[in-house]
Amino acid sequence: MRRLLALTLCLFTGHALAANPVFDVHVHLRDGETSLREYRDKVHAAGLELSGIGAMWFGGPHQARQGDLAKIRAGDDTVIALAAAHPDVLPIATVHPYDGDAALAELARVAAAGVKVLKIHAHTQGFDVADPRVEALVRRAGELGITVLMDNANILPGDSEKLFNLVVRVPKTNFILAHIGGLNFRFWNVLALARTADGFGFDNLYFDISATVLLTADSPLEDEFIWTLRNVGLDHVLLGSDYPQIGLDTTVEAFERLDLTADEKAKIRSGNAMKLFGR
């Protein structure tokens, strides 16, 4: 009965949802302006309003490989240019941690150009989160005021644990963990216990719920998922689509079915991202 009432409410509040802006923190724009235009057209067709777009050039067939410095720099310049032309675009740059000093130099360059978010992906880029070069990179990102977005679909056993340790070792860098652990999201309830220890506030740790929200809304896992979101801290949860793999319309439809309060949804939909990125 609760699900039926929720569905009925959604049918009658479609126009109201359009009035509630969404900050999509996880968007892959592989072809610059063309991809951005296609993305906006789909968002507009769904009746959604955007407050911001976290845009990156890589993903899928376009990857930032070790040693491919020219391609990485060119890709980063693409999203920097998009942000210059479109005020609602938040440029997300990348480097490869194993490029060492060259990666640190590119990080400094994009920071000087106004980039506030760095995305790195252990599995698609082929690096170990526990490698000292990764720690050196994310530590420097924090010193430059850059938030680090990392994949946390928990593709292999131990992925979440390695990320937990990295966040603990680098408390002055803000992290966003994409997909909140996938179907291993339960792991992150450990934060409720970790915070009982002195010095373990985890105020630097955020999560985006892209993809995982599709698997949990209206599922036997929904209550556990909501419990997890509240344990990690609803002020630290962000909404992302992972476009073009998943559309923002599909993501928002699933998100709106979660049994959260209106205030909680407003924070996740846009408020938390606007605060984190100072927009």
Secondary structure, 3 states (H helix, E strand, C coil): CHHHHHHHHHHHCHHHHHCCCEEEEEEECCCHHHHHHHHHHHHHHCCCCEEEEEEECCECCECCCCCCHHHHHHHHHHHHHHHHHCCCEEEEECCCHHHCHHHHHHHHHHHHCCCCEEEECHHHHCCCCCCHHHHHHHHHHHHCCCEEEEECCCCCCCHHHHHHHHHHHCCCCCEEEEHHHHHHHHHHHHHHHHCCCCCCCCCCEEEECCCHHHHHCCCCCHHHHHHHHHHHCHHHEECCCCECCCCHHHHHHHHHCCCCCHHHHHHHHHHHHHHHCCC
